[in-house]
C-alpha cells in the first residue's frame, strides 16, 4: 500500500472501466475492419489516436499504479512502465521548403520506423484501444501533429534509453536524411502516486509524467541542435579545404600533398602569431 492506495482498490477501479467499456466494444466490433481502423487509429501513422488518451487515460494510469504497487510488494522493478515523449526535428523546414505532402511522407516514414523499433502493429494497438490486451503491449499514440507518446510496459527508464530510444534514433539516422526525433523519457519509479483513485487525480498523475518526459525531450532537442551545428560546421570546413586543395592543384587523397599542405599552413599560422620585431 502506498498513499493508502491498495492493489485491490486499483484492480476494482480497472474492472469498473472494463465493464463500462463492454458496450462500446460490442458496437465497435460490429464495424468492418476499415471503419474500425478509422475510428481507433490515426490514419497517417497507424498509431492510436487522441481518442485513446481522451477515453483511457484513467485506465492507463491505473495500470501503471498497479505496476508500482506490484514492484513494492515483490521488491522488483519488472512491472515498471516507461513513457516516451517524442517530437520530430526538421518537419517545419520540410513543410516550408518541400510542401506538406513531403512533411506527411516524413511523418509516415518515422512512424513506420517506430512501429518496427518497438515491435508493435495495428492489430495490437486496436486490441489495446478495446482493452483486449490489458495494456501489456507496447503502445504508440499520436498526441499531436509531430508529437508521439510511447508507453513501454516492463521497461525501466535505463532500459528504454539503452535499448529502445537508441534503436529508434539509429534507425531514423540510417534511413532519413532531413529529419530526426527528439525523445524524453520518464518511468513510473519517478512519479508521485495520487492521493486517491478519483478520475481527476489519475489524470493529474498521467499529465505529470507527460510533462517530465516533454521537458526531457526539449533537453534532447537542444543537444541535437548543438550536434547538428557541429556537424554542419565540420562539413563546411571539409568542403572549403577540398576547394583550397583543388585551387592549389593538390590531391586531397595524396598523403604527401596533405602533409605538405598542413606543414605550410602551420608555418603561416606561426608567422601570423609571432610578435613583430621592433625596428
C-alpha positions as CSV (number, residue, x, y, z in Angstrom):
1,X,0.0,0.0,0.0
2,X,1.3,3.5,-1.0
3,X,-0.6,6.7,-0.1
4,X,-3.4,4.5,1.3
5,X,-3.8,3.0,-2.2
6,X,-4.1,-0.8,-2.3
7,X,-3.7,-3.2,-5.1
8,X,-7.2,-4.4,-4.6
9,X,-8.6,-0.9,-4.9
10,X,-6.7,-0.4,-8.2
11,X,-8.0,-3.7,-9.6
12,X,-11.6,-2.8,-8.6
13,X,-11.4,0.6,-10.4
14,X,-10.0,-1.1,-13.5
15,X,-12.8,-3.6,-13.5
16,X,-15.4,-0.8,-13.4
17,X,-13.9,0.8,-16.5
18,X,-13.7,-2.6,-18.3
19,X,-17.4,-3.1,-17.6
20,X,-18.3,0.3,-18.8
21,X,-16.3,-0.4,-22.0
22,X,-18.1,-3.6,-22.9
23,X,-21.0,-1.9,-24.6
24,X,-18.7,0.4,-26.6
25,X,-16.5,-2.6,-27.5
26,X,-19.5,-4.5,-28.8
27,X,-20.5,-1.6,-31.1
28,X,-17.0,-1.2,-32.4
29,X,-16.6,-4.9,-33.1
30,X,-19.6,-4.8,-35.4
31,X,-17.8,-2.4,-37.7
32,X,-15.8,-3.7,-40.7
33,X,-12.0,-3.6,-40.5
34,X,-11.6,-0.3,-42.4
35,X,-14.1,1.7,-40.3
36,X,-12.7,0.2,-37.2
37,X,-9.2,1.4,-38.1
38,X,-10.5,4.8,-38.9
39,X,-12.2,5.0,-35.5
40,X,-9.3,3.7,-33.4
41,X,-6.1,4.6,-35.2
42,X,-4.5,7.8,-36.6
43,X,-4.8,7.4,-40.4
44,X,-1.3,8.8,-41.1
45,X,0.8,6.9,-38.6
46,X,-1.4,3.9,-37.7
47,X,-0.7,4.8,-34.0
48,X,-3.5,5.1,-31.5
49,X,-5.3,8.4,-31.9
50,X,-6.1,11.1,-29.4
51,X,-9.4,9.5,-28.6
52,X,-7.5,6.8,-26.8
53,X,-5.9,9.3,-24.4
54,X,-9.3,11.0,-24.0
55,X,-11.1,7.8,-23.2
56,X,-8.5,5.7,-21.4
57,X,-6.0,8.0,-19.5
58,X,-7.6,6.9,-16.2
59,X,-7.3,3.2,-17.1
60,X,-3.7,3.6,-18.4
61,X,-2.7,5.4,-15.2
62,X,-4.4,2.7,-13.0
63,X,-2.4,0.1,-14.9
64,X,0.8,2.0,-14.2
65,X,-0.1,2.4,-10.5
66,X,-0.8,-1.3,-10.3
67,X,2.8,-1.9,-11.6
68,X,4.2,0.4,-8.9
69,X,2.4,-1.5,-6.2
70,X,3.5,-4.9,-7.6
71,X,7.1,-3.7,-7.7
72,X,6.8,-2.7,-4.0
73,X,5.1,-5.9,-2.9
74,X,7.6,-8.1,-4.8
75,X,10.7,-5.9,-4.3
76,X,11.4,-5.7,-8.0
77,X,11.3,-3.3,-10.9
78,X,10.0,-5.6,-13.6
79,X,6.5,-4.1,-13.5
80,X,7.8,-0.6,-14.3
81,X,6.3,1.4,-17.2
82,X,8.3,3.9,-19.2
83,X,6.7,6.9,-21.0
84,X,8.5,8.4,-24.0
85,X,7.6,11.9,-25.4
86,X,8.8,12.3,-29.0
87,X,8.9,15.3,-31.3
88,X,10.1,15.3,-34.9
89,X,13.0,17.6,-35.7
90,X,13.1,19.3,-39.1
91,X,9.4,18.8,-40.0
92,X,8.7,22.6,-40.3
93,X,11.6,23.1,-42.7
94,X,10.4,20.2,-44.8
95,X,6.9,21.6,-44.9
96,X,8.2,25.1,-45.8
97,X,10.6,24.1,-48.5
98,X,9.2,20.9,-49.9
99,X,5.4,21.1,-49.1
100,X,3.1,19.5,-46.6
101,X,2.9,16.3,-48.7
102,X,6.6,15.8,-48.2
103,X,6.1,16.5,-44.5
104,X,3.4,13.9,-44.2
105,X,5.6,11.4,-46.0
106,X,8.3,12.1,-43.4
107,X,5.8,11.5,-40.6
108,X,4.8,8.3,-42.2
109,X,8.4,7.2,-42.6
110,X,9.3,8.0,-38.9
111,X,6.1,6.3,-37.7
112,X,7.0,3.1,-39.6
113,X,10.4,3.1,-38.1
114,X,8.9,3.5,-34.6
115,X,6.5,0.6,-35.3
116,X,9.4,-1.7,-36.2
117,X,11.6,-0.4,-33.4
118,X,9.1,-1.0,-30.6
119,X,7.7,-4.1,-32.4
120,X,4.1,-3.2,-32.5
121,X,1.4,-3.3,-35.2
122,X,-2.1,-2.0,-36.0
123,X,-3.9,-5.1,-34.7
124,X,-2.2,-5.0,-31.3
125,X,-2.9,-1.3,-30.9
126,X,-6.5,-1.8,-31.7
127,X,-6.7,-4.6,-29.2
128,X,-5.2,-2.1,-26.7
129,X,-7.9,0.5,-27.5
130,X,-10.6,-2.1,-26.9
131,X,-8.8,-3.2,-23.7
132,X,-8.5,-6.7,-25.1
133,X,-4.8,-6.8,-24.2
134,X,-5.0,-5.2,-20.7
135,X,-2.3,-2.7,-21.9
136,X,0.6,-5.1,-21.7
137,X,1.8,-4.4,-25.2
138,X,4.0,-1.5,-26.3
139,X,1.8,1.5,-27.2
140,X,2.3,4.3,-29.7
141,X,0.0,7.3,-29.6
142,X,-0.1,10.3,-32.0
143,X,-0.7,13.1,-29.4
144,X,-0.2,16.0,-31.8
145,X,0.9,16.9,-35.3
146,X,4.5,15.9,-34.9
147,X,4.4,14.6,-31.4
148,X,4.1,11.0,-30.2
149,X,3.7,9.3,-26.8
150,X,5.1,5.8,-26.4
151,X,4.3,3.6,-23.5
152,X,6.6,0.6,-22.7
153,X,5.5,-1.9,-20.1
154,X,8.0,-3.9,-18.1
155,X,10.7,-1.3,-19.1
156,X,12.7,1.0,-16.8
157,X,14.0,4.4,-18.0
158,X,17.5,2.9,-18.2
159,X,16.3,0.1,-20.4
160,X,14.4,2.5,-22.6
161,X,17.4,4.7,-23.1
162,X,19.9,1.9,-23.9
163,X,17.6,-0.3,-25.9
164,X,14.5,1.4,-27.4
165,X,15.5,5.0,-27.8
166,X,18.9,4.2,-29.2
167,X,17.3,1.8,-31.6
168,X,14.7,4.3,-32.8
169,X,17.3,7.1,-33.3
170,X,19.8,4.9,-35.1
171,X,17.1,3.5,-37.4
172,X,15.9,7.1,-38.3
173,X,19.5,8.3,-38.8
174,X,20.2,5.4,-41.2
175,X,17.1,5.9,-43.3
176,X,16.1,9.5,-43.2
177,X,18.3,12.4,-44.1
178,X,16.4,15.6,-43.3
179,X,14.5,14.7,-40.1
180,X,15.4,13.3,-36.7
181,X,13.5,12.6,-33.4
182,X,14.0,14.2,-30.0
183,X,12.9,11.9,-27.2
184,X,12.4,12.4,-23.5
185,X,11.7,9.5,-21.1
186,X,10.3,9.0,-17.6
187,X,9.3,5.9,-15.8
188,X,6.8,5.1,-13.0
189,X,9.5,4.9,-10.3
190,X,9.8,8.7,-10.6
191,X,6.1,9.5,-10.2
192,X,4.2,10.6,-7.1
193,X,1.1,8.5,-6.7
194,X,-2.2,10.3,-6.5
195,X,-3.9,11.0,-3.2
196,X,-6.9,8.8,-4.3
197,X,-8.2,7.0,-7.3
198,X,-10.7,9.6,-8.4
199,X,-10.6,10.5,-12.1
200,X,-9.1,14.0,-11.7
201,X,-6.2,12.7,-9.6
202,X,-5.4,9.9,-12.1
203,X,-5.3,12.4,-15.0
204,X,-3.1,14.7,-13.0
205,X,-0.7,11.8,-12.4
206,X,-0.5,10.9,-16.0
207,X,-0.1,14.5,-17.1
208,X,2.8,15.0,-14.7
209,X,4.6,12.0,-16.3
210,X,4.0,13.5,-19.8
211,X,5.3,16.9,-18.6
212,X,8.5,15.4,-17.2
213,X,9.1,13.5,-20.4
214,X,8.3,16.5,-22.5
215,X,10.8,18.7,-20.6
216,X,13.5,16.0,-21.1
217,X,12.6,15.9,-24.8
218,X,13.4,19.6,-25.1
219,X,16.7,18.9,-23.4
220,X,17.4,16.2,-26.0
221,X,16.3,18.6,-28.8
222,X,18.8,21.2,-27.6
223,X,21.6,18.6,-27.7
224,X,20.5,17.5,-31.2
225,X,20.7,21.1,-32.4
226,X,24.2,21.6,-31.0
227,X,25.4,18.3,-32.6
228,X,23.8,19.3,-35.9
229,X,25.5,22.6,-35.8
230,X,28.9,21.0,-35.2
231,X,28.3,18.5,-38.0
232,X,27.3,21.3,-40.4
233,X,30.5,23.3,-39.5
234,X,32.6,20.2,-40.0
235,X,31.1,19.6,-43.4
236,X,31.7,23.3,-44.3
237,X,35.3,23.1,-43.2
238,X,35.9,19.9,-45.2
239,X,34.3,21.4,-48.3
240,X,36.5,24.6,-48.0
241,X,39.7,22.6,-47.5
242,X,38.8,20.5,-50.6
243,X,38.3,23.7,-52.6
244,X,41.6,25.1,-51.5
245,X,43.4,21.9,-52.4
246,X,41.8,22.0,-55.9
247,X,42.8,25.6,-56.4
248,X,46.4,24.8,-55.4
249,X,46.4,21.8,-57.8
250,X,46.9,19.4,-54.9
251,X,45.3,16.0,-54.4
252,X,43.5,15.7,-51.1
253,X,43.7,11.9,-51.3
254,X,47.5,12.1,-51.7
255,X,49.4,11.6,-48.4
256,X,52.4,13.8,-49.4
257,X,50.2,16.6,-50.7
258,X,48.2,16.6,-47.4
259,X,51.4,16.6,-45.3
260,X,53.0,19.4,-47.2
261,X,49.8,21.5,-47.1
262,X,49.4,21.3,-43.4
263,X,53.1,21.9,-42.8
264,X,52.8,25.0,-44.9
265,X,49.6,26.1,-43.1
266,X,51.4,25.6,-39.8
267,X,54.2,27.9,-40.9
268,X,51.8,30.6,-42.0
269,X,49.9,30.5,-38.7
270,X,53.2,30.7,-36.7
271,X,54.2,33.8,-38.7
272,X,50.9,35.4,-38.0
273,X,51.0,34.7,-34.3
274,X,54.7,35.6,-33.9
275,X,55.3,39.1,-32.4
276,X,56.7,41.6,-34.8
277,X,60.4,42.6,-34.3
278,X,61.0,46.1,-33.1
279,X,62.9,48.3,-35.5
